[in-house]
Each structure stands twice: as C-alpha cells, then as structure tokens.
Amino acid sequence: MQDFNDSFLKACKQEPTDHIPVWFMRQAGRYQPEYREIRKKYSLLDICRNPDVCTEVTLLPVAQLGVDAAILFSDITLPLEPMGVDFDIVEGTGPVIHNPIITAADVERLRFFKGEESLPYVGQTIKNLVSSLKVPLIGFVGAPFTLASYMIEGGPSKSFYKTKSFMYHQPLVWHKLMDKLAVSMSDYLMYQVSCGAQAVQVFDSWVGNLSIEDYREYVYPHMVKMFGSLASLNVPLIHFGVVSGHLLDMMKDCGSTVVGLDWRVRIDESWKKLNYEVAIQGNLDPAAILAPWEVLEKKCAQILQQVDRPGFIFNLGHGIMPQAEVATMKRITDYVHQYQVQWATKLA
C-alpha cells in the first residue's frame, strides 16, 4: 500500500526505523470527547458489535494522535459469550459474570467457538479498518489466566483467592479450563489475522498476582501451547502483563516475539534480562500523563534514553486513563517521533 507506515512492524522485527514507533493501549476511549459522545448512544458492547461504529472509534485516535498502529476497539470479554458465559460490563466496575465457574461441570459446559460464526462483526470491522488504514492494525485477546480469573471470581478482584483456591483444590479442572481458553483465544486470534490484522497482542492484566512457581505450573504450559499455535501466522506476537516483571523470562519463552512492559520495570534492565531476543514495548506510567509537561517530558526522555538498539515500541505501561487530554497524547507522540536515535534509517 502506498504511503503505508510500517515502522511498528519493523520495530517488532527489531529492524531499524526512521523514528521510534508509538501506539497506546486504550488509545480509543473515554479521554476522547468524540468517544464520550458516541457512548451516549451505544454501550461498549454495542460499539464492538456494530462494525461501522467500531471502525469509527478505532480510527479516531489514529487520526488525532498520529500513532504508528491502530488497535481494534473491542473488549477481552467479547469471546466469552459464545463460550456460554453470561456477563455484563458494568460502568465503573468492569465485567460482571452471572454464571461464574465453580465446579468441573461448569468447565465442561464451556463451548469452543469459531470467530467467523460467532463473532462475524469483528471480522467485518477488521476488514473495514484494513481497507482504510495507513498503519498496521493490532488484534488482541485476553490471556487465559486473566479470563479464567474473571470467570471464577465473577468479576474484578483484588485478592484472587477464589481463583487460586480453584487452582490449588481442582488442578485437573483448572488445566482443562486453561486449555479451553488457550485453544479458543488462539483460534480467535487466527480469525482476526485471517481478516487482516497485522499483529496481535495477548493481554494478561492479572497475571502479576501469581508467583513464579505458580505461573510455571498453572499458566506457562498453556501459554506455550497458545503461542506455539500462533507462530505459523508470521505476525508479531505481543505478550503483555501487569506487575509481571518477575515473569518476563517465561513470558518471552512462551513464544512471543514482542514483550510488553508495565511501568514498574526499567526498559534497559528488562531487555538485557531477555537477552535482546525479542522486541520491547512500553512503558510510561499512565499517571504521568496527568503531570505538567516538564515532568512528563522528563519521564519520556528517561525511557527513550534506555534504548540503544532497534526493536523498541513506545507505549504506556497500561491503558490511557480517562482523565488524559487528547492534546497531551498527541504531544507525547510527536515528542517520541522527533527523538533522534543512532540506528534510525535515513529518510529517502
């Protein structure tokens, strides 16, 4: 495609680019006045299920901010409905599961699904976007552990005691649940790529609540299986977890090609720990967006100064906060784009 900006894809492959690529998790959302107006007419799930509206929402920050990638506007809970999970997304709370997982029978009743049959509107949205975007489109899913924790807890949790108790008391059933989720989510990502997504990200929002030992025993085998099934897609595979600095080695070894970092770790130390074998994405503290520009600029510079090679994508350490300003996000994007790096390719 003429004038297609492939800097994000090049960085994912650790190739030199003429600028550091930028995109933001939750770059379409409540901080945008236009999005807030759309939400007066549609719920979050309504937007996801309406290809025209979902396309509009996904494109909005690309035009406003000048970012180097779009991410499909969706929600990690969307594929749970065809699996047989009854839920609502409650404003201010998040997903609320009406039929939580308690017993082995609850796991047995979960269905595998095919994206083209159960979520055709997602495929149509992706096709709409790819036909008009001049930057890559990122598809995504929730990671099996994060989805399992929602399904067992019945919604968000601070302690995850129900999830951990389930793991410890019913390990065979736990592994069956994780396997169903790993297979279903990898199939769903394959569907997104078949429709045109050029990269995918696996969000593991709650995995940081696990110890290294528990991750290795209860999660790691399923992530290896999931990423292994995605390897043949030949697209960047981004693996992102929150409070997951202690798990980075295994998150890389699962088979991801890009590791996303939250704001609690340093770029240089984490990359070295991973032997520079993958690209790195991150990791500005989302709260820093609310700071005065001189503070925010310093924090952006501190991140960029840790990068000494190709393969870095600037992002936040989690999603954009609703209190952010569009102008601030645009200023961050411009600042990163203008930052000079020694490995940059020369403009023609």
C-alpha positions as CSV (number, residue, x, y, z in Angstrom):
1,M,0.0,0.0,0.0
2,Q,1.4,3.4,-1.0
3,D,2.4,5.6,2.0
4,F,1.9,2.7,4.4
5,N,3.7,3.4,7.7
6,D,5.3,0.1,8.6
7,S,7.6,1.4,11.4
8,F,5.7,-0.5,14.0
9,L,6.1,-3.8,12.1
10,K,9.8,-3.2,11.5
11,A,10.4,-2.5,15.2
12,C,8.5,-5.7,16.1
13,K,11.1,-7.5,14.0
14,Q,14.0,-5.5,15.6
15,E,14.7,-3.7,12.3
16,P,15.9,-0.1,12.1
17,T,13.2,2.5,11.5
18,D,13.4,6.3,10.8
19,H,11.6,7.0,14.1
20,I,10.6,5.2,17.2
21,P,7.0,3.9,16.6
22,V,4.3,4.8,19.1
23,W,0.8,3.5,20.0
24,F,-1.1,3.5,23.2
25,M,-3.1,0.8,25.0
26,R,-6.7,2.1,25.2
27,Q,-5.9,4.8,22.7
28,A,-9.6,4.8,21.8
29,G,-11.6,5.6,24.9
30,R,-13.2,7.8,27.5
31,Y,-10.5,10.5,27.4
32,Q,-11.7,11.5,23.9
33,P,-14.7,13.9,23.8
34,E,-15.8,12.3,20.5
35,Y,-15.8,8.8,22.1
36,R,-17.8,10.1,25.1
37,E,-20.5,11.4,22.6
38,I,-20.7,8.0,20.9
39,R,-21.1,6.3,24.3
40,K,-24.2,8.4,24.9
41,K,-25.8,6.4,22.1
42,Y,-24.1,3.0,22.4
43,S,-22.8,0.8,25.2
44,L,-19.3,-0.6,25.0
45,L,-20.5,-3.9,23.8
46,D,-22.9,-2.3,21.3
47,I,-19.9,-0.5,19.8
48,C,-18.0,-3.7,19.5
49,R,-20.9,-5.4,17.7
50,N,-21.5,-2.6,15.2
51,P,-18.8,-2.7,12.5
52,D,-19.5,0.9,11.3
53,V,-19.3,2.4,14.8
54,C,-16.4,0.2,15.9
55,T,-14.5,1.2,12.8
56,E,-15.1,4.9,13.5
57,V,-14.0,4.5,17.1
58,T,-10.8,2.6,16.2
59,L,-9.8,5.1,13.6
60,L,-10.4,8.2,15.7
61,P,-7.1,8.2,17.7
62,V,-5.0,7.2,14.7
63,A,-6.1,10.5,13.0
64,Q,-6.0,12.6,16.2
65,L,-2.6,11.4,17.6
66,G,-0.6,10.3,14.5
67,V,0.2,6.9,16.1
68,D,2.0,4.2,14.2
69,A,-0.5,1.4,14.8
70,A,-4.2,1.0,15.4
71,I,-5.6,-1.5,17.9
72,L,-9.0,-3.0,17.3
73,F,-11.6,-1.4,19.6
74,S,-13.0,-4.4,21.5
75,D,-13.1,-6.0,24.9
76,I,-11.4,-9.1,26.2
77,T,-14.7,-10.5,27.4
78,L,-16.3,-10.4,23.9
79,P,-15.5,-14.1,23.0
80,L,-16.8,-15.3,26.4
81,E,-20.4,-15.1,25.3
82,P,-20.2,-17.7,22.5
83,M,-18.4,-19.9,25.0
84,G,-21.5,-19.8,27.2
85,V,-20.6,-17.2,29.8
86,D,-23.4,-14.8,30.7
87,F,-21.9,-11.4,31.6
88,D,-22.4,-7.6,31.6
89,I,-19.9,-4.8,31.6
90,V,-20.9,-2.5,34.4
91,E,-19.8,1.1,34.3
92,G,-17.2,1.7,37.0
93,T,-16.9,-2.0,37.8
94,G,-16.0,-3.9,34.7
95,P,-17.1,-7.4,33.6
96,V,-19.7,-9.0,35.9
97,I,-20.1,-12.7,35.4
98,H,-23.6,-14.0,36.1
99,N,-22.7,-17.7,35.9
100,P,-19.2,-18.0,37.4
101,I,-17.1,-21.1,37.2
102,I,-17.3,-23.1,40.5
103,T,-17.3,-26.8,39.6
104,A,-15.9,-29.2,37.0
105,A,-19.4,-29.3,35.4
106,D,-19.1,-25.5,34.8
107,V,-15.9,-26.0,32.9
108,E,-17.4,-28.9,30.9
109,R,-20.3,-26.7,29.7
110,L,-18.0,-24.1,28.2
111,R,-18.1,-24.3,24.4
112,F,-15.4,-23.9,21.8
113,F,-16.3,-21.4,19.1
114,K,-15.4,-20.2,15.6
115,G,-14.9,-16.5,15.2
116,E,-16.5,-16.4,11.7
117,E,-19.6,-18.0,13.1
118,S,-20.0,-16.4,16.5
119,L,-18.3,-13.0,16.1
120,P,-18.7,-12.1,12.4
121,Y,-19.0,-8.4,13.2
122,V,-15.4,-8.4,14.5
123,G,-14.2,-9.8,11.2
124,Q,-16.2,-7.2,9.3
125,T,-14.8,-4.4,11.4
126,I,-11.2,-5.6,10.8
127,K,-11.8,-5.7,7.0
128,N,-13.3,-2.2,7.1
129,L,-10.2,-0.9,9.0
130,V,-7.6,-2.6,6.9
131,S,-9.1,-1.1,3.7
132,S,-8.6,2.4,5.0
133,L,-5.7,2.4,7.5
134,K,-2.2,3.5,6.5
135,V,-0.7,1.9,9.7
136,P,-0.9,-1.7,10.9
137,L,-3.9,-3.0,12.8
138,I,-3.3,-4.9,16.0
139,G,-5.8,-7.6,17.1
140,F,-6.0,-8.9,20.6
141,V,-7.4,-11.2,23.2
142,G,-7.4,-11.6,26.9
143,A,-4.9,-14.2,28.2
144,P,-6.3,-17.4,29.6
145,F,-5.4,-16.7,33.2
146,T,-7.0,-13.2,33.2
147,L,-10.1,-14.6,31.6
148,A,-10.2,-17.5,33.9
149,S,-9.9,-15.2,36.9
150,Y,-12.9,-13.1,35.8
151,M,-14.9,-16.3,35.2
152,I,-14.1,-17.8,38.6
153,E,-14.2,-14.6,40.7
154,G,-17.4,-13.3,39.0
155,G,-15.7,-10.0,38.2
156,P,-12.6,-8.0,39.1
157,S,-10.8,-9.0,42.2
158,K,-8.0,-7.6,44.5
159,S,-7.1,-10.9,46.2
160,F,-7.9,-13.6,43.6
161,Y,-8.4,-16.0,46.4
162,K,-11.2,-17.8,44.6
163,T,-9.0,-18.3,41.5
164,K,-6.0,-19.5,43.5
165,S,-8.2,-21.8,45.6
166,F,-9.6,-23.3,42.4
167,M,-6.1,-23.9,41.1
168,Y,-4.9,-25.5,44.2
169,H,-8.0,-27.6,45.0
170,Q,-9.0,-28.6,41.5
171,P,-5.8,-28.6,39.5
172,L,-7.0,-31.0,36.8
173,V,-10.2,-29.0,36.2
174,W,-8.1,-25.8,36.3
175,H,-5.9,-27.1,33.5
176,K,-8.9,-28.1,31.5
177,L,-10.3,-24.6,31.8
178,M,-7.0,-23.1,30.8
179,D,-6.7,-25.4,27.8
180,K,-10.2,-24.5,26.6
181,L,-9.3,-20.8,26.9
182,A,-5.9,-21.2,25.3
183,V,-7.4,-23.0,22.3
184,S,-10.4,-20.7,21.9
185,M,-8.3,-17.5,22.2
186,S,-5.7,-18.7,19.8
187,D,-8.4,-19.6,17.3
188,Y,-9.9,-16.2,17.8
189,L,-6.6,-14.5,17.0
190,M,-6.2,-16.7,13.9
191,Y,-9.6,-15.4,12.8
192,Q,-8.6,-11.8,13.4
193,V,-5.4,-12.3,11.4
194,S,-7.3,-14.0,8.6
195,C,-9.5,-10.9,8.3
196,G,-6.5,-8.6,8.1
197,A,-4.9,-7.9,11.5
198,Q,-1.2,-7.5,11.0
199,A,-0.1,-8.1,14.7
200,V,-1.8,-9.4,17.8
201,Q,-1.4,-8.8,21.5
202,V,-2.3,-11.1,24.4
203,F,-3.3,-9.0,27.5
204,D,-2.7,-10.7,30.8
205,S,-3.9,-8.0,33.2
206,W,-4.0,-10.1,36.4
207,V,-1.1,-12.5,35.9
208,G,1.2,-10.4,38.2
209,N,-0.8,-11.8,41.1
210,L,0.9,-15.2,40.6
211,S,4.3,-16.2,42.0
212,I,7.0,-17.5,39.6
213,E,6.3,-21.1,40.8
214,D,2.5,-20.9,40.3
215,Y,2.9,-19.3,36.9
216,R,5.3,-22.0,35.8
217,E,2.9,-24.8,37.0
218,Y,-0.6,-23.4,36.3
219,V,-0.2,-21.0,33.4
220,Y,3.1,-21.4,31.4
221,P,2.3,-24.7,29.7
222,H,-0.9,-23.2,28.3
223,M,0.8,-20.0,27.1
224,V,3.4,-22.2,25.3
225,K,0.6,-24.1,23.6
226,M,-1.2,-20.9,22.7
227,F,1.8,-19.0,21.2
228,G,3.0,-22.2,19.5
229,S,-0.2,-22.4,17.6
230,L,0.1,-18.8,16.5
231,A,3.7,-19.0,15.3
232,S,2.7,-20.0,11.8
233,L,0.8,-16.8,11.4
234,N,4.1,-14.9,10.8
235,V,2.8,-11.7,12.5
236,P,4.2,-10.0,15.6
237,L,3.0,-11.7,18.8
238,I,2.9,-9.3,21.7
239,H,2.7,-10.6,25.3
240,F,1.8,-8.0,27.9
241,G,1.2,-8.5,31.6
242,V,0.7,-6.1,34.5
243,V,3.1,-6.3,37.5
244,S,4.8,-9.1,35.6
245,G,8.5,-8.1,35.9
246,H,9.2,-11.3,37.8
247,L,7.7,-13.4,35.0
248,L,9.4,-11.8,31.9
249,D,11.7,-14.7,31.2
250,M,8.8,-17.1,30.9
251,M,6.6,-14.7,29.1
252,K,9.3,-14.5,26.4
253,D,9.9,-18.2,26.4
254,C,6.2,-18.9,25.7
255,G,6.9,-17.9,22.1
256,S,6.1,-14.2,22.0
257,T,8.1,-12.0,19.6
258,V,7.4,-8.7,21.5
259,V,7.2,-8.4,25.3
260,G,5.2,-5.5,26.7
261,L,6.4,-4.0,30.0
262,D,4.4,-2.2,32.6
263,W,5.8,1.0,34.3
264,R,7.3,-0.8,37.3
265,V,10.4,-2.0,35.5
266,R,13.2,-0.4,33.5
267,I,13.5,-0.9,29.8
268,D,17.2,-1.5,29.7
269,E,17.4,-4.0,32.6
270,S,14.4,-5.9,31.3
271,W,15.7,-6.1,27.7
272,K,19.1,-7.3,28.9
273,K,17.4,-9.9,31.0
274,L,15.6,-11.2,27.9
275,N,19.0,-11.3,26.0
276,Y,17.6,-8.9,23.4
277,E,15.9,-11.9,21.8
278,V,12.6,-10.1,21.4
279,A,11.3,-6.6,20.7
280,I,10.2,-4.5,23.7
281,Q,7.1,-2.3,24.2
282,G,6.4,0.2,26.9
283,N,6.3,1.6,29.4
284,L,5.4,5.1,30.6
285,D,3.3,5.2,33.8
286,P,-0.2,6.2,32.7
287,A,-0.5,8.5,35.7
288,A,2.4,10.5,34.3
289,I,0.1,11.7,31.6
290,L,-1.6,13.9,34.2
291,A,1.7,15.6,35.2
292,P,2.9,19.0,34.0
293,W,4.6,18.8,30.6
294,E,8.1,19.4,32.0
295,V,7.7,16.4,34.3
296,L,6.1,14.3,31.6
297,E,8.8,15.2,29.0
298,K,11.5,14.2,31.5
299,K,9.8,10.8,32.1
300,C,9.5,10.1,28.4
301,A,13.2,11.1,27.9
302,Q,14.2,8.7,30.7
303,I,12.6,5.8,28.9
304,L,14.0,6.7,25.5
305,Q,17.5,7.1,26.9
306,Q,17.5,3.5,28.0
307,V,17.0,2.3,24.4
308,D,20.2,1.6,22.5
309,R,19.1,-0.6,19.6
310,P,16.3,-1.2,17.1
311,G,13.3,-3.1,18.3
312,F,11.6,-0.7,20.7
313,I,7.9,0.5,20.5
314,F,6.9,3.3,22.8
315,N,3.7,2.7,24.7
316,L,2.3,3.1,28.2
317,G,2.8,0.6,31.0
318,H,-1.0,0.1,30.9
319,G,-4.0,1.9,29.3
320,I,-4.7,5.6,28.9
321,M,-6.5,7.0,31.9
322,P,-9.9,8.6,31.3
323,Q,-8.6,11.9,32.8
324,A,-6.0,12.2,30.0
325,E,-6.1,15.0,27.4
326,V,-6.0,14.3,23.7
327,A,-3.6,17.2,23.2
328,T,-1.2,15.6,25.7
329,M,-1.3,12.3,24.0
330,K,-0.6,14.0,20.7
331,R,2.3,15.9,22.3
332,I,3.8,12.6,23.6
333,T,3.5,11.0,20.2
334,D,5.3,14.0,18.5
335,Y,8.0,14.0,21.1
336,V,8.8,10.4,20.6
337,H,8.7,10.6,16.9
338,Q,11.2,13.6,16.9
339,Y,13.6,11.9,19.3
340,Q,16.8,11.1,17.5
341,V,18.2,7.6,17.6
342,Q,21.6,6.5,16.3
343,W,20.2,3.4,14.5
344,A,17.5,5.3,12.5
345,T,17.3,4.6,8.8
346,K,17.7,7.6,6.6
347,L,14.7,9.1,5.0
348,A,14.6,8.8,1.3
